Amino acid sequence: MPASQLQRVMESAGSFATSLNLSGHRSLLPTTVESLTGCLSVVHGAKVTPPHNQLTYLNMSGCSMVTTSSLHHLLMQSPFLETFCVKGMPAVTNETCEILSQHCPRLLSLDLSRCKSLTGAGIRLFASSAVTRAKPLSLVELRLSGLKSITDSTMSALGEAAPYLEVLDLSYCRDLHNSAVGAFVACSEDFALDSISLTPRQAGRNPNEGRRYRRRITRLRHLSLSYCLLLTDIACSHLAHAMPQLELLELGGIGGELKDDGVVRLLETLPKLRKLDLEDANDITDNVLHSVTPYPSSDDIRRDHCVPGHALEHLIVSYAIQLSNDALLASIRNCPRLRVLEADNTRISAAAVKEFVKLARERQSLDATVVAIDCRSMNEGVVKEIADSTRPRLGWRAYEARRLAYLDGRDDDALGVGQDECDPYRVVLKTFASWQTVDAVAAARSKRRKGWRRRDANTSSGSSTTEDALPQRSRWWSPGVRRSSGMNSPSLLETNNDRDGCTIM
C-alpha cells in the first residue's frame, strides 16, 4: 500500500483504531510513521492532556527502514498497548525497553526476537524498573529468540519482575548458561509465596549437602530453549519442580550435552506436558522415554491426573540414536493422546510405525503424523502395505494452498496414483519412499496437461469438443464476490504454472 493511501485511511479513522499491523512493510519510511502517529492520536494539539492513541495491538515486524526515534515517538503515545511485535527490527535498542517500561504498562505479549541492536542489558533494565517500582510486569508472553549477552542478573530480574509469565522463548540465545536458567527460578529463603523448598537430591545437587534449595514456582506453560548450545542437563535440574503447569518444552538442537539425569529429573515433574522436543539429543537413553510413558493401567483417573505422559501429544526424538525400538513402541502404545511422532534417523522399526498408524486410526486422531526419514526399516514395501491408511503430506483446502497441489480425494482427478492428502483421518507418513508418491502424482498431472495441450492444438479454437475436453475450473477457491459450493480443490492443472519454490514434505 502506498504511503499516501495509508495516511489517507489513517486520517479518516486513525483515532478509532485499536489494532495496527504493518508487518512486512519494508519500504515504510520514518516520516510516514511520524505522520501515522499524529493521525492515530486522539488528542490533536491540545495542551491539557498529552497526545495518545487507542492502540492495543501493534505489529511492525520487518519494517527495516523505520528509525529508533520514530518508533519511540509512536510508543510514547501508546499507553494502552497490550500486544507488541517488532521481530527482526534493527531499530529496536536497549532504550526501547526503557520506553516500554515507562509508557506501556499494560503489555501482555512482547516479541523482541532477532533484534540485532538489542542485548540482555535492555531486558534487565526493563525488568529492574518494575522491581524498583514494586509493581510486577503484566507480561504473559515474552519472546527473545536470538537475544545476545544474557547474564545471570538479567534472568534473575526477569524471574522476579514477571510472575505471570506463561510463554518464554529463549531459543538460539547462544550466551545462555546453566547458571542463568537457575537464576530465573531461584529465590531467597524469605520468599515464601509461590515457592518450594527442595532437598539436595531433588535439586540435582550432592545428596550429602546439609542445606535446602528454594525455587520459585512459575506459571510457565511454554518454554523454548532450543539451540542454546551452552546449556546442559544441569539446566533441566534447575527447572525441576518449578514449572508444574508446563505443557510445551522445546530442547531441540542442544545435542549430546543433554544427559539422562537432568532431563529425567525435569520430566518427572511435568504432569501436563503435551509437546516434548529433544531433537539431536543423541546421548539420551530409554530412561528419558520411560519418564514420560505411563504404565498400562486400568486406573484411568490416576493416569489422567498424576502421571507424566498422559497428555503427551507431540514427541520429537529425531537423531536420538541411543533410543531403542522397544521404548518407542511402549510410548506409542501407552501414551493415549500421542498424535505426532518425529523419529528421523532412529532405531524405530516398521512394526512400530504400523502400530502407530493402527492406533491413530482406532483413536480417530486428526492429522496424526509419523516421521521416519532415514530409518533403515522403512522401505518401499512397508509404505505400500499401509498405503490405505496413510498420506504423504498434510494437505488442506484453501486458496493459499493451490500451488502446493495437494491431491484431494473429493476431486474427480482419476489419476490412478497417489493418496488423499486432505483426509484428516489418514496418518501423514513422511519417509523417503512415501515422498515418491508425490512425485508420481506430479508426473501424472504433467502428462495429462500435455495431452490436453496436444488435443487443443488439433482442435479448432472455440469448438465444443475443446470445451468438453478441458477440465472445469475449481470455483470454490476462485477469488470473487460470491463463491460456489463446488468441492474441487485447486491444483497445478488450473493454475497453468509449473511447480516452483521449495519442496514441502
C-alpha positions as CSV (number, residue, x, y, z in Angstrom):
1,M,0.0,0.0,0.0
2,P,1.5,3.4,-0.9
3,A,2.3,5.7,2.0
4,S,-0.1,8.4,0.7
5,Q,-3.0,5.9,0.7
6,L,-2.2,4.6,4.1
7,Q,-2.0,8.0,5.5
8,R,-5.3,9.0,3.9
9,V,-7.0,6.0,5.6
10,M,-5.5,6.8,9.0
11,E,-6.6,10.4,8.7
12,S,-10.2,9.3,8.5
13,A,-10.2,6.5,11.1
14,G,-6.9,6.7,12.9
15,S,-8.3,8.0,16.2
16,F,-10.7,5.0,16.4
17,A,-8.0,2.3,15.6
18,T,-7.2,-0.2,18.3
19,S,-5.1,-2.6,16.1
20,L,-2.4,-1.8,13.6
21,N,-0.5,-4.4,11.6
22,L,2.4,-3.1,9.5
23,S,4.4,-6.3,9.3
24,G,6.3,-6.7,6.1
25,H,6.3,-3.0,5.0
26,R,10.0,-2.9,4.3
27,S,9.7,0.5,2.5
28,L,7.9,2.2,5.3
29,L,9.8,5.5,6.0
30,P,10.3,7.1,9.3
31,T,8.5,10.3,8.2
32,T,5.4,8.1,7.3
33,V,5.5,6.6,10.8
34,E,5.6,10.0,12.4
35,S,2.6,11.1,10.3
36,L,0.7,8.0,11.2
37,T,1.5,8.7,14.9
38,G,-0.2,12.1,14.6
39,C,-3.2,10.5,12.7
40,L,-3.6,7.9,15.4
41,S,-3.7,10.4,18.2
42,V,-7.0,11.0,20.0
43,V,-5.8,14.5,21.2
44,H,-4.7,16.8,18.4
45,G,-2.6,19.7,19.6
46,A,-4.3,20.0,23.0
47,K,-2.2,21.3,25.9
48,V,-4.3,19.8,28.7
49,T,-3.5,16.2,28.2
50,P,-0.6,14.6,26.4
51,P,-1.4,13.1,22.9
52,H,-2.2,9.4,23.0
53,N,-3.8,6.7,20.8
54,Q,-6.0,3.8,21.5
55,L,-3.8,1.0,20.1
56,T,-3.9,-2.3,21.9
57,Y,-2.2,-4.3,19.2
58,L,0.9,-3.2,17.1
59,N,2.9,-5.4,14.8
60,M,5.9,-3.8,13.0
61,S,8.0,-6.9,12.3
62,G,10.0,-6.5,9.1
63,C,9.8,-2.7,9.0
64,S,13.5,-2.4,8.4
65,M,13.6,1.3,7.3
66,V,11.9,2.6,10.5
67,T,14.3,4.5,12.8
68,T,14.6,4.3,16.5
69,S,13.3,7.8,17.1
70,S,10.2,7.3,15.0
71,L,9.5,4.0,16.7
72,H,9.9,5.6,20.2
73,H,7.7,8.5,19.2
74,L,4.9,6.1,18.4
75,L,5.4,4.0,21.6
76,M,5.3,7.1,23.9
77,Q,1.8,7.7,22.7
78,S,0.5,4.1,23.1
79,P,-0.4,3.8,26.8
80,F,-3.0,1.0,26.2
81,L,-0.7,-1.3,24.2
82,E,-1.1,-4.9,25.1
83,T,0.5,-6.8,22.2
84,F,3.7,-5.5,20.6
85,C,5.7,-7.4,17.9
86,V,8.9,-5.9,16.4
87,K,10.6,-9.2,15.4
88,G,13.7,-8.6,13.4
89,M,13.6,-4.8,13.6
90,P,17.0,-3.1,13.6
91,A,15.5,0.0,15.2
92,V,14.9,-1.8,18.5
93,T,17.6,-1.0,21.0
94,N,18.0,-1.2,24.8
95,E,16.5,2.2,25.1
96,T,13.3,0.8,23.5
97,C,12.9,-1.4,26.6
98,E,13.1,1.7,28.8
99,I,10.4,3.4,26.8
100,L,8.2,0.4,27.1
101,S,8.6,0.2,30.9
102,Q,7.7,3.9,31.2
103,H,4.9,4.3,28.7
104,C,3.3,0.9,28.1
105,P,2.3,-0.5,31.5
106,R,-0.4,-2.9,30.1
107,L,1.8,-5.1,27.9
108,L,0.8,-8.7,27.9
109,S,2.6,-10.0,24.8
110,L,6.1,-8.8,23.7
111,D,8.1,-10.2,20.8
112,L,11.6,-8.9,20.5
113,S,13.1,-11.8,18.7
114,R,16.1,-11.4,16.3
115,C,16.5,-7.7,17.1
116,K,20.3,-7.3,16.5
117,S,20.6,-4.0,18.3
118,L,19.1,-5.3,21.5
119,T,21.0,-7.1,24.2
120,G,20.3,-8.7,27.6
121,A,21.1,-5.3,29.3
122,G,17.8,-3.9,27.8
123,I,15.8,-6.7,29.2
124,R,17.5,-6.3,32.6
125,L,16.6,-2.6,32.6
126,F,13.0,-3.4,31.6
127,A,12.6,-5.9,34.4
128,S,14.6,-3.9,37.1
129,S,12.3,-0.9,36.5
130,A,9.3,-3.0,37.5
131,V,11.1,-4.4,40.6
132,T,12.1,-0.8,41.6
133,R,8.5,0.4,41.3
134,A,7.4,-2.7,43.3
135,K,4.8,-3.3,40.6
136,P,5.2,-6.6,38.7
137,L,5.0,-6.8,34.9
138,S,1.7,-7.9,33.4
139,L,3.6,-9.9,30.7
140,V,2.1,-13.3,29.8
141,E,4.1,-13.9,26.7
142,L,7.8,-12.9,26.1
143,R,9.8,-14.0,23.0
144,L,13.5,-13.2,23.0
145,S,14.8,-15.6,20.4
146,G,18.4,-14.8,19.4
147,L,19.0,-12.3,22.2
148,K,22.7,-11.6,23.0
149,S,24.5,-11.2,26.3
150,I,22.1,-12.8,28.7
151,T,23.6,-12.8,32.2
152,D,22.5,-14.3,35.5
153,S,21.4,-10.9,36.7
154,T,19.2,-10.5,33.6
155,M,17.4,-13.7,34.2
156,S,17.1,-13.1,37.9
157,A,15.5,-9.8,37.4
158,L,13.1,-11.2,34.8
159,G,12.0,-14.0,37.1
160,E,11.3,-11.6,39.9
161,A,9.5,-9.0,37.7
162,A,7.3,-11.3,35.6
163,P,5.4,-13.7,37.9
164,Y,2.6,-14.1,35.4
165,L,4.7,-15.2,32.5
166,E,3.3,-18.3,30.7
167,V,5.3,-18.3,27.4
168,L,9.0,-17.7,27.3
169,D,11.0,-18.2,24.2
170,L,14.8,-18.1,24.6
171,S,15.7,-20.2,21.6
172,Y,19.0,-19.5,19.8
173,C,20.3,-17.5,22.8
174,R,23.8,-18.8,22.4
175,D,25.1,-16.9,25.5
176,L,22.6,-18.5,27.9
177,H,24.3,-20.5,30.6
178,N,23.0,-23.1,33.1
179,S,23.5,-20.6,35.9
180,A,21.3,-18.1,34.2
181,V,18.5,-20.6,33.9
182,G,18.9,-21.4,37.6
183,A,18.8,-17.7,38.5
184,F,15.5,-17.4,36.8
185,V,13.8,-19.7,39.3
186,A,16.0,-19.1,42.3
187,C,14.6,-17.1,45.2
188,S,15.7,-16.4,48.8
189,E,14.5,-18.2,51.9
190,D,12.4,-15.1,52.8
191,F,10.4,-15.5,49.6
192,A,7.7,-17.9,50.8
193,L,4.9,-17.0,48.4
194,D,4.7,-19.4,45.4
195,S,7.9,-21.2,46.1
196,I,9.0,-24.7,47.0
197,S,11.8,-26.0,49.2
198,L,13.9,-28.9,47.8
199,T,16.3,-31.3,49.2
200,P,19.8,-31.5,47.5
201,R,18.7,-34.7,45.8
202,Q,15.6,-33.1,44.4
203,A,17.6,-30.1,43.2
204,G,20.1,-32.3,41.4
205,R,22.9,-31.5,43.9
206,N,25.2,-33.6,46.1
207,P,22.9,-35.6,48.4
208,N,25.3,-35.2,51.3
209,E,24.8,-31.4,51.4
210,G,23.0,-30.3,54.6
211,R,21.2,-27.3,53.1
212,R,17.9,-26.9,51.2
213,Y,17.2,-25.1,48.0
214,R,14.2,-22.8,47.4
215,R,12.8,-22.4,43.9
216,R,10.2,-20.0,42.6
217,I,7.1,-21.8,41.2
218,T,6.4,-20.2,37.8
219,R,3.2,-20.2,35.7
220,L,5.1,-21.2,32.5
221,R,3.1,-23.3,30.0
222,H,5.5,-23.0,27.1
223,L,9.3,-22.9,27.4
224,S,11.7,-22.9,24.4
225,L,15.4,-23.4,24.9
226,S,16.2,-24.9,21.5
227,Y,19.7,-24.3,20.1
228,C,21.0,-22.7,23.3
229,L,24.3,-24.5,22.8
230,L,25.9,-23.7,26.2
231,L,23.2,-25.5,28.1
232,T,23.4,-29.0,29.5
233,D,21.0,-31.2,31.5
234,I,22.1,-29.2,34.6
235,A,19.7,-26.5,33.4
236,C,16.9,-29.1,33.4
237,S,17.8,-29.9,37.0
238,H,17.4,-26.2,37.9
239,L,13.9,-26.1,36.4
240,A,12.7,-29.3,38.1
241,H,9.7,-28.7,40.4
242,A,9.5,-25.0,39.2
243,M,7.1,-25.5,36.3
244,P,4.2,-27.7,37.3
245,Q,1.9,-26.1,34.6
246,L,4.3,-26.6,31.7
247,E,2.7,-28.0,28.5
248,L,5.3,-27.4,25.8
249,L,9.0,-27.9,26.3
250,E,11.5,-27.4,23.5
251,L,15.1,-28.5,23.9
252,G,16.0,-29.3,20.3
253,G,19.4,-28.7,18.8
254,I,21.4,-28.8,22.1
255,G,23.0,-32.1,21.2
256,G,24.9,-34.5,23.3
257,E,25.2,-32.2,26.4
258,L,21.7,-33.3,27.4
259,K,22.1,-36.4,29.6
260,D,19.6,-38.6,31.3
261,D,19.9,-37.4,34.8
262,G,18.7,-33.8,34.5
263,V,16.2,-34.5,31.7
264,V,14.5,-37.3,33.6
265,R,14.5,-35.2,36.8
266,L,12.7,-32.4,35.0
267,L,10.2,-34.6,33.0
268,E,9.1,-36.4,36.1
269,T,7.7,-33.1,37.5
270,L,5.7,-32.2,34.3
271,P,2.4,-34.0,34.5
272,K,0.7,-31.7,32.0
273,L,3.3,-32.0,29.2
274,R,1.8,-32.0,25.7
275,K,4.8,-31.4,23.5
276,L,8.4,-32.5,24.0
277,D,11.2,-31.6,21.6
278,L,14.5,-33.5,22.1
279,E,15.9,-33.4,18.6
280,D,19.6,-34.0,18.3
281,A,19.8,-35.3,21.9
282,N,22.0,-38.2,20.7
283,D,23.1,-39.2,24.2
284,I,19.8,-39.8,25.9
285,T,18.6,-43.3,26.6
286,D,15.4,-45.2,27.1
287,N,15.1,-43.8,30.7
288,V,14.0,-40.4,29.2
289,L,11.1,-42.1,27.3
290,H,10.2,-44.2,30.3
291,S,9.8,-40.9,32.4
292,V,7.0,-39.7,30.0
293,T,5.4,-43.1,29.3
294,P,2.6,-44.1,31.7
295,Y,2.4,-47.7,32.8
296,P,-0.6,-49.7,31.3
297,S,-3.3,-49.4,34.0
298,S,-7.0,-49.6,34.3
299,D,-6.9,-46.8,36.8
300,D,-7.8,-44.0,34.3
301,I,-8.4,-41.4,36.9
302,R,-4.9,-41.7,38.4
303,R,-3.3,-41.8,35.0
304,D,-5.1,-38.7,33.7
305,H,-4.1,-36.5,36.6
306,C,-0.8,-37.6,38.1
307,V,1.4,-39.5,35.7
308,P,3.6,-37.6,33.2
309,G,2.9,-38.6,29.6
310,H,-0.9,-39.0,29.9
311,A,-1.3,-35.7,28.0
312,L,1.6,-36.1,25.6
313,E,0.6,-35.3,22.0
314,H,3.8,-34.4,20.2
315,L,7.1,-36.1,20.7
316,I,10.3,-35.2,18.7
317,V,13.3,-37.5,19.2
318,S,14.9,-37.3,15.8
319,Y,18.6,-38.3,15.8
320,A,18.3,-39.7,19.3
321,I,20.3,-42.7,18.2
322,Q,20.5,-44.3,21.7
323,L,16.8,-44.9,22.0
324,S,15.6,-48.5,21.4
325,N,12.7,-49.5,19.3
326,D,11.1,-51.1,22.4
327,A,11.0,-47.8,24.2
328,L,9.5,-46.0,21.2
329,L,6.9,-48.8,20.8
330,A,6.0,-48.5,24.5
331,S,5.4,-44.8,24.2
332,I,3.2,-45.3,21.1
333,R,1.0,-47.8,22.9
334,N,0.8,-46.2,26.4
335,C,0.6,-42.5,25.6
336,P,-3.1,-42.4,24.8
337,R,-3.0,-38.9,23.2
338,L,0.1,-39.2,21.1
339,R,-0.7,-37.7,17.7
340,V,2.7,-36.6,16.3
341,L,5.9,-38.7,16.4
342,E,9.1,-37.4,14.8
343,A,11.8,-40.1,14.9
344,D,14.1,-39.3,12.0
345,N,17.3,-41.4,11.9
346,T,16.4,-43.6,14.9
347,R,16.0,-47.3,15.5
348,I,12.3,-47.2,15.1
349,S,11.1,-50.3,13.3
350,A,8.5,-50.9,10.6
351,A,6.3,-52.7,13.2
352,A,6.4,-49.7,15.5
353,V,5.3,-47.4,12.6
354,K,2.5,-49.8,11.7
355,E,1.4,-49.8,15.3
356,F,1.3,-46.0,15.4
357,V,-0.8,-45.9,12.2
358,K,-3.2,-48.6,13.6
359,L,-3.7,-46.9,17.0
360,A,-4.1,-43.4,15.4
361,R,-6.9,-44.8,13.2
362,E,-8.5,-46.5,16.2
363,R,-8.3,-43.4,18.3
364,Q,-9.6,-41.3,15.4
365,S,-6.8,-38.8,15.8
366,L,-7.0,-35.9,13.4
367,D,-3.9,-35.1,11.3
368,A,-1.8,-37.7,13.1
369,T,1.8,-37.7,11.8
370,V,4.8,-40.0,12.0
371,V,8.2,-39.0,10.5
372,A,10.6,-41.8,9.9
373,I,13.1,-40.5,7.3
374,D,16.5,-42.2,7.2
375,C,15.2,-45.2,9.1
376,R,16.5,-48.4,7.7
377,S,13.4,-50.5,8.2
378,M,11.1,-48.1,6.3
379,N,11.4,-49.3,2.8
380,E,9.0,-49.1,-0.2
381,G,7.3,-52.4,0.7
382,V,6.3,-51.2,4.2
383,V,4.9,-47.9,2.7
384,K,2.8,-49.8,0.2
385,E,1.5,-52.1,2.9
386,I,-0.1,-49.3,4.9
387,A,-0.9,-47.0,2.0
388,D,-4.7,-47.4,2.5
389,S,-4.4,-45.6,5.9
390,T,-1.6,-43.0,5.2
391,R,-0.9,-40.0,3.1
392,P,2.5,-38.4,2.2
393,R,1.7,-34.8,3.1
394,L,-0.5,-32.8,5.5
395,G,-2.8,-31.2,2.9
396,W,-5.5,-28.7,3.4
397,R,-8.1,-27.0,1.2
398,A,-7.5,-23.3,0.8
399,Y,-6.8,-20.7,-1.8
400,E,-3.3,-20.3,-0.3
401,A,-2.5,-24.0,-0.8
402,R,-3.2,-24.1,-4.6
403,R,0.5,-24.0,-5.6
404,L,1.3,-27.0,-3.3
405,A,-1.1,-29.1,-5.5
406,Y,-2.4,-31.4,-2.8
407,L,-4.3,-34.4,-4.0
408,D,-7.9,-34.3,-2.7
409,G,-10.0,-37.4,-2.8
410,R,-13.1,-35.3,-3.3
411,D,-11.8,-34.1,-6.7
412,D,-12.5,-36.2,-9.8
413,D,-8.9,-36.4,-10.9
414,A,-8.8,-40.2,-11.7
415,L,-5.1,-40.2,-11.9
416,G,-4.7,-43.7,-10.8
417,V,-1.8,-42.9,-8.4
418,G,-1.4,-41.1,-5.1
419,Q,-3.3,-40.9,-1.8
420,D,-5.9,-38.5,-0.5
421,E,-3.7,-35.8,1.2
422,C,-6.7,-33.8,2.5
423,D,-8.3,-36.6,4.6
424,P,-7.7,-35.7,8.3
425,Y,-8.2,-39.3,9.4
426,R,-5.3,-40.6,7.2
427,V,-2.0,-40.7,9.0
428,V,0.7,-38.5,7.5
429,L,3.7,-40.8,6.8
430,K,6.9,-39.0,5.9
431,T,9.6,-41.3,4.6
432,F,11.8,-41.3,1.5
433,A,9.6,-43.9,-0.1
434,S,6.3,-42.2,0.6
435,W,7.6,-39.0,-1.0
436,Q,7.9,-40.8,-4.3
437,T,4.1,-40.9,-4.4
438,V,4.1,-37.1,-4.5
439,D,6.5,-37.1,-7.5
440,A,4.3,-39.8,-9.2
441,V,1.2,-37.6,-8.8
442,A,3.1,-34.6,-10.2
443,A,4.3,-36.7,-13.2
444,A,0.7,-37.9,-13.9
445,R,-0.7,-34.4,-13.8
446,S,2.1,-33.2,-16.1
447,K,1.4,-36.0,-18.6
448,R,-2.4,-35.2,-18.6
449,R,-1.7,-31.5,-19.1
450,K,0.5,-32.2,-22.1
451,G,-2.2,-34.4,-23.5
452,W,-4.8,-31.7,-23.2
453,R,-2.5,-29.2,-24.9
454,R,-1.9,-31.6,-27.8
455,R,-5.7,-32.1,-28.1
456,D,-6.2,-28.4,-28.0
457,A,-3.7,-27.9,-30.8
458,N,-5.5,-30.4,-33.0
459,T,-8.9,-28.9,-32.5
460,S,-10.2,-25.6,-33.8
461,S,-10.3,-22.9,-31.1
462,G,-13.7,-22.3,-29.6
463,S,-15.2,-25.6,-30.6
464,S,-17.5,-27.5,-28.3
465,T,-15.1,-30.5,-28.3
466,T,-12.3,-28.5,-26.8
467,E,-14.6,-27.1,-24.1
468,D,-15.8,-30.6,-23.1
469,A,-12.2,-32.0,-23.1
470,L,-10.7,-29.3,-20.8
471,P,-11.3,-29.6,-17.0
472,Q,-13.7,-27.3,-15.3
473,R,-12.2,-24.5,-13.2
474,S,-12.3,-25.1,-9.5
475,R,-14.7,-22.4,-8.5
476,W,-14.8,-22.8,-4.7
477,W,-11.4,-21.2,-4.2
478,S,-11.5,-18.7,-7.0
479,P,-11.4,-15.1,-5.8
480,G,-14.7,-13.4,-6.4
481,V,-17.7,-11.8,-4.8
482,R,-19.8,-15.0,-4.5
483,R,-18.1,-18.4,-4.0
484,S,-19.6,-21.6,-5.4
485,S,-20.3,-24.6,-3.3
486,G,-18.2,-26.8,-5.6
487,M,-15.9,-29.4,-3.9
488,N,-13.0,-29.4,-6.3
489,S,-9.6,-28.5,-4.9
490,P,-7.1,-26.3,-6.7
491,S,-4.2,-27.9,-8.5
492,L,-1.4,-27.1,-10.9
493,L,-3.8,-28.1,-13.7
494,E,-5.8,-25.0,-13.1
495,T,-3.0,-22.5,-12.3
496,N,-1.2,-23.2,-15.6
497,N,2.1,-22.9,-13.8
498,D,4.9,-25.4,-13.2
499,R,5.7,-26.2,-9.6
500,D,8.3,-23.8,-8.2
501,G,9.9,-22.9,-4.9
502,C,10.7,-25.2,-2.0
503,T,9.6,-28.8,-1.8
504,I,7.4,-29.2,1.2
505,M,7.4,-32.6,2.8
